[in-house]
Each structure stands twice: as structure tokens, then as C-alpha cells.
Amino acid sequence: MPIKSKKNKKRFSKNKHIILILAIVLLIIFLTILFENGLIKNPLDKLVKKTQEINAKDLCSIIAGNIIHTVSDEGECKLQCRAECETRDLEFQKSNFQLIENDCNSCICYCK
């Protein structure tokens, strides 16, 4: 069984470190290319994006003395908000519905 000298061990250890560093650098470059080309979604995008506030319009009208709403409750507000966020390629976060007497209701969407 051959005895390895200390020089060979040091050289082998240095080579391992260099190969490891090169592999990490290549991996970072590869992932960056994938993120930039949109092949993989960047997980940091969600942290960086600001929440957008969108006002979903309640198209109300008076018919036979009654106000008819397109957004009459929290459920309809949430559905409309999901649709608004999707059309803008954003992710739905939450909705805020406010019932207003004798006027159009308020529905505010939060998308990210």
C-alpha cells in the first residue's frame, strides 16, 4: 500500500476546494439564466413585489326604486377580486368589502 505524501494530500485538498467553488459558481450562473428566461419562477419575487390595491367597481343601478348591485356581498367581492388579480397576472392576497346604504358598495382588492 503506497504511502501518500503530505504534498499530494494538500494538492488533492486544494483541487477539491477549487472544483467545489467552480461547481457553486456554475450552479449560480445556471439558475440565474433559468430565472431570467422565465423557465423557473424566482422565489424571491414574492418577497420583493409590493401589494397593489385595486378598486373593483360595483356597477349599481336603480331599478323599480331598488338599488341593484353587481357586488352585493363579501363573496362576490372576493370572486371579482380574484378575477381582477388574474387579469393583471398578480396573485390574490385579500379583499375588503364595505356595504354602503343608498350608493354603490366598495370592494377593494389586494394583489401581489
Contact map, one row per residue, 1 for C-alpha under 8 A:
1110000000000000000000000000000000000000000000000000000000000000000000000000000000000000000000000000000000000000
1111000000000000000000000000000000000000000000000000000000000000000000000000000000000000000000000000000000000000
1111100000000000000000000000000000000000000000000000000000000000000000000000000000000000000000000000000000000000
0111110110000000000000000000000000000000000000000000000000000000000000000000000000000000000000000000000000000000
0011111110000000000000000000000000000000000000000000000000000000000000000000000000000000000000000000000000000000
0001111111000000000000000000000000000000000000000000000000000000000000000000000000000000000000000000000000000000
0000111111100000000000000000000000000000000000000000000000000000000000000000000000000000000000000000000000000000
0001111111110000000000000000000000000000000000000000000000000000000000000000000000000000000000000000000000000000
0001111111111000000000000000000000000000000000000000000000000000000000000000000000000000000000000000000000000000
0000011111111100000000000000000000000000000000000000000000000000000000000000000000000000000000000000000000000000
0000001111111110000000000000000000000000000000000000000000000000000000000000000000000000000000000000000000000000
0000000111111111000000000000000000000000000000000000000000000000000000000000000000000000000000000000000000000000
0000000011111111100000000000000000000000000000000000000000000000000000000000000000000000000000000000000000000000
0000000001111111110000000000000000000000000000000000000000000000000000000000000000000000000000000000000000000000
0000000000111111111000000000000000000000000000000000000000000000000000000000000000000000000000000000000000000000
0000000000011111111100000000000000000000000000000000000000000000000000000000000000000000000000000000000000000000
0000000000001111111110000000000000000000000000000000000000000000000000000000000000000000000000000000000000000000
0000000000000111111111000000000000000000000000000000000000000000000000000000000000000000000000000000000000000000
0000000000000011111111100000000000000000000000000000000000000000000000000000000000000000000000000000000000000000
0000000000000001111111110000000000000000000000000000000000000000000000000000000000000000000000000000000000000000
0000000000000000111111111000000000000000000000000000000000000000000000000000000000000000000000000000000000000000
0000000000000000011111111100000000000000000000000000000000000000000000000000000000000000000000000000000000000000
0000000000000000001111111110000000000000000000000000000000000000000000000000000000000000000000000000000000000000
0000000000000000000111111111000000000000000000000000000000000000000000000000000000000000000000000000000000000000
0000000000000000000011111111100000000000000000000000000000000000000000000000000000000000000000000000000000000000
0000000000000000000001111111110000000000000000000000000000000000000000000000000000000000000000000000000000000000
0000000000000000000000111111111000000000000000000000000000000000000000000000000000000000000000000000000000000000
0000000000000000000000011111111100000000000000000000000000000000000000000000000000000000000000000000000000000000
0000000000000000000000001111111110000000000000000000000000000000000000000000000000000000000000000000000000000000
0000000000000000000000000111111111000000000000000000000000000000000000000000000000000000000000000000000000000000
0000000000000000000000000011111111100000000000000000000000000000000000000000000000000000000000000000000000000000
0000000000000000000000000001111111110000000000000000000000000000000000000000000000000000000000000000000000000000
0000000000000000000000000000111111111000000000000000000000000000000000000000000000000000000000000000000000000000
0000000000000000000000000000011111111111000000000000000000000000000000000000000000000000000000000000000000000000
0000000000000000000000000000001111111111110000000000000000000000000000000000000000000000000000000000000000000000
0000000000000000000000000000000111111110000000000000000000000000000000000000000000000000000000000000000000000000
0000000000000000000000000000000011111111000000000000000000000000000000000000000000000000000000000000000000000000
0000000000000000000000000000000001111111100000000000000000000000000000000000000000000000000000000000000000000000
0000000000000000000000000000000001111111100000000000000000000000000000000000000000000000000000000000000000000000
0000000000000000000000000000000001101111110000000000000000000000000000000000000000000000000000000000000000000000
0000000000000000000000000000000000100111111010000000000000000000000000000000000000000000000000000000000000000000
0000000000000000000000000000000000100001111110000000000000000000000000000000000000000000000000000000000000000000
0000000000000000000000000000000000000000111111100000000000000000000000000000000000000000000000000000000000000000
0000000000000000000000000000000000000000011111110000000000000000000000000000000000000000000000000000000000000000
0000000000000000000000000000000000000000111111111000000000000000000000000000000000000000000000000000000000000000
0000000000000000000000000000000000000000001111111000000000000000000000000000000000000000000000000000000000000001
0000000000000000000000000000000000000000001111111000000000000000000000000000000000000000000000000000000000000000
0000000000000000000000000000000000000000000111111100000000000000000000000000000000000000000000000000000000000000
0000000000000000000000000000000000000000000011111110000000000000000000000000000000000000000000000000000000000001
0000000000000000000000000000000000000000000000011111000000000000000000000000000000000000000000000000000000000001
0000000000000000000000000000000000000000000000001111100000000000000000000000000000000000000000000000000000000111
0000000000000000000000000000000000000000000000000111110000000000000000000000000000000000000000000000000000001111
0000000000000000000000000000000000000000000000000011111000000000000000000000000000000000000000000000000000011110
0000000000000000000000000000000000000000000000000001111100000000000000000000000000010000000000000000000000011110
0000000000000000000000000000000000000000000000000000111110000000000000000000000000000000000000000000000001111000
0000000000000000000000000000000000000000000000000000011111000000000000000000100110010000000000000000000001111000
0000000000000000000000000000000000000000000000000000001111100000000000100000000000000000000000000000000001100000
0000000000000000000000000000000000000000000000000000000111110000000011100000000000000000000000000000000111100000
0000000000000000000000000000000000000000000000000000000011111000000011100000000000000000000000000000000100000000
0000000000000000000000000000000000000000000000000000000001111100001111000000000000000000000000000000001100000000
0000000000000000000000000000000000000000000000000000000000111110001110000000000000000000000000000000000000000000
0000000000000000000000000000000000000000000000000000000000011111111100000000000000000000000000000000000000000000
0000000000000000000000000000000000000000000000000000000000001111111100000000000000000000000000000000000000000000
0000000000000000000000000000000000000000000000000000000000000111110000000000000000000000000000000000000000000000
0000000000000000000000000000000000000000000000000000000000000111111000000000000000000000000000000000000000000000
0000000000000000000000000000000000000000000000000000000000000111111100000000000000000000000000000000000000000000
0000000000000000000000000000000000000000000000000000000000011110111110000000000000000000000000000000011000000000
0000000000000000000000000000000000000000000000000000000000011110011111000000000000000000000000000000000000000000
0000000000000000000000000000000000000000000000000000000001111000001111110000000000000000000000000000000110000000
0000000000000000000000000000000000000000000000000000000001110000000111110000000000000000000000000000000000000000
0000000000000000000000000000000000000000000000000000000011100000000011111101100000000000000000000000000010100000
0000000000000000000000000000000000000000000000000000000000000000000011111101100000000000000000000010000010000000
0000000000000000000000000000000000000000000000000000000000000000000000111111100000000000000000001010000000000000
0000000000000000000000000000000000000000000000000000000000000000000000111111110000000000000000011000000000000000
0000000000000000000000000000000000000000000000000000000000000000000000001111111000000000000000000000000000000000
0000000000000000000000000000000000000000000000000000000000000000000000111111111100000000000000000000000000000000
0000000000000000000000000000000000000000000000000000000100000000000000111111111110000000000000111000000000110000
0000000000000000000000000000000000000000000000000000000000000000000000000111111111000000000001100000000000001000
0000000000000000000000000000000000000000000000000000000000000000000000000011111111100000000000000000000000000000
0000000000000000000000000000000000000000000000000000000100000000000000000001111111110000000000000000000000000000
0000000000000000000000000000000000000000000000000000000100000000000000000000111111111000000100100000000000011100
0000000000000000000000000000000000000000000000000000000000000000000000000000011111111100000100000000000000000000
0000000000000000000000000000000000000000000000000000000000000000000000000000001111111110000000000000000000000000
0000000000000000000000000000000000000000000000000000010100000000000000000000000111111111000000000000000000001000
0000000000000000000000000000000000000000000000000000000000000000000000000000000011111111111100000000000000001010
0000000000000000000000000000000000000000000000000000000000000000000000000000000001111111111100000000000000000000
0000000000000000000000000000000000000000000000000000000000000000000000000000000000111111110000000000000000000000
0000000000000000000000000000000000000000000000000000000000000000000000000000000000011111110000000000000000000000
0000000000000000000000000000000000000000000000000000000000000000000000000000000000001111111000000000000000000000
0000000000000000000000000000000000000000000000000000000000000000000000000000000000001111111100000000000000000011
0000000000000000000000000000000000000000000000000000000000000000000000000000000000001100111110000000000000000011
0000000000000000000000000000000000000000000000000000000000000000000000000000000011001100011111000000000000001111
0000000000000000000000000000000000000000000000000000000000000000000000000000000000000000001111100000000000001111
0000000000000000000000000000000000000000000000000000000000000000000000000000010000000000000111110000000000001110
0000000000000000000000000000000000000000000000000000000000000000000000000000110010000000000011111000000000111100
0000000000000000000000000000000000000000000000000000000000000000000000000100100000000000000001111100000001111000
0000000000000000000000000000000000000000000000000000000000000000000000001100100000000000000000111110000011110000
0000000000000000000000000000000000000000000000000000000000000000000000000000000000000000000000011111000011100000
0000000000000000000000000000000000000000000000000000000000000000000000011000000000000000000000001111100011000000
0000000000000000000000000000000000000000000000000000000000000000000000000000000000000000000000000111111111000000
0000000000000000000000000000000000000000000000000000000000000000000000000000000000000000000000000011111110000000
0000000000000000000000000000000000000000000000000000000000000000001000000000000000000000000000000001111100000000
0000000000000000000000000000000000000000000000000000000000010000001000000000000000000000000000000001111110000000
0000000000000000000000000000000000000000000000000000000001110000000010000000000000000000000000000001111111000000
0000000000000000000000000000000000000000000000000000000001000000000010110000000000000000000000001111101111100000
0000000000000000000000000000000000000000000000000000001111000000000000000000000000000000000000011111000111110000
0000000000000000000000000000000000000000000000000000001111000000000000100000100000000000000000111100000011111000
0000000000000000000000000000000000000000000000000000111100000000000000000000100010000000000000111000000001111100
0000000000000000000000000000000000000000000000000001111100000000000000000000010010011000000111110000000000111110
0000000000000000000000000000000000000000000000000011110000000000000000000000000010000000000111100000000000011111
0000000000000000000000000000000000000000000000000011110000000000000000000000000000001000011111000000000000001111
0000000000000000000000000000000000000000000001001111000000000000000000000000000000000000011110000000000000000111
